[in-house]
Amino acid sequence: MADKPDMGEIASFDKAKLKETETQENTLPTKETIEQEKQSEIS
């Protein structure tokens, strides 16, 4: 089987080295938007 991970590295990890990131949310299209796109593909 696989070896167990070294938890010592996790315990000594320095969070200050992490970079700040900006999260962007992507919303799903509505049913109406999907229907409009389907109609424009047919035309």
C-alpha positions in Angstrom: 0.0 0.0 0.0 1.0 3.7 -0.2 3.2 5.2 2.5 1.6 7.6 5.0 2.3 11.3 4.2 4.9 13.2 6.2 2.8 15.4 8.6 5.9 17.2 9.8 6.1 19.2 6.6 2.5 20.2 7.0 3.0 21.3 10.6 6.0 23.5 9.6 4.4 25.1 6.6 4.6 28.9 6.5 1.3 30.4 5.5 3.0 33.8 5.1 4.6 32.5 1.9 1.2 32.1 0.2 0.1 34.8 -2.4 -3.1 36.7 -2.1 -5.6 35.7 -4.9 -8.9 37.2 -6.1 -11.8 34.8 -6.4 -14.2 35.3 -9.3 -17.6 33.5 -9.3 -19.0 32.2 -12.6 -22.7 31.9 -12.7 -24.6 29.3 -14.8 -26.7 30.6 -17.6 -30.5 30.6 -17.1 -32.8 28.3 -19.1 -34.0 31.4 -21.1 -30.4 32.2 -22.1 -29.7 28.7 -23.2 -32.9 28.7 -25.3 -32.0 32.0 -26.9 -28.5 30.6 -27.9 -30.1 27.5 -29.4 -32.4 29.6 -31.5 -29.5 31.8 -32.7 -27.5 28.7 -33.8 -30.5 27.4 -35.8 -31.0 30.8 -37.7 
